Amino acid sequence: MKLKALKILVLLIGLISITIYLLVLGGPINRTLVVGECKTEYTYFITNNRFCNFRTSGHCPDNEFEIFNAENRIGQCLCEKFESSKSTADSINVVEFINSNERIVKSYGQLTNRSGIIVNEVCKNKAELFGLLTIE
């Protein structure tokens, strides 16, 4: 009888712990984004940090925010590599990265009024194209 009660208690503690992990913390998982020689880590939330955003009226990072900043850190890094080396391989990495991201292609088009990608221009405007978001 005591063994059965102990098993139930352990099960309840486990369920409560999982609930707290998912609801309160959002179920954070560290992920890594790698493009070429550039690497950045970001936090992915299983529940998209819903409870924190509910509690703070949207003042917590969600997955979209985290991925946006991770992609922009990669863009900044790729431009820094290109600016220091001016190599064709680094230029190709910048172009492939931009072409793989519709949001950045659109931002670049709006910023330069061009449809083709000029790597020197991308890196010259990296602050505008690859700026990081913050939450106040």
Secondary structure, DSSP 8 states (H G I E B T S, - for coil): -HHHHHHHHHHHHHHHHHHHHHHTS--EEEEEEEETTEEEEEEEETTTTHHHHHHHTS-S--HHHHHHHHHHHHHHHHHHHHHHH--HHHHHHHHHHHHT-HHHHHHHHHHHS-SS--HHHHHHTHHHHS------
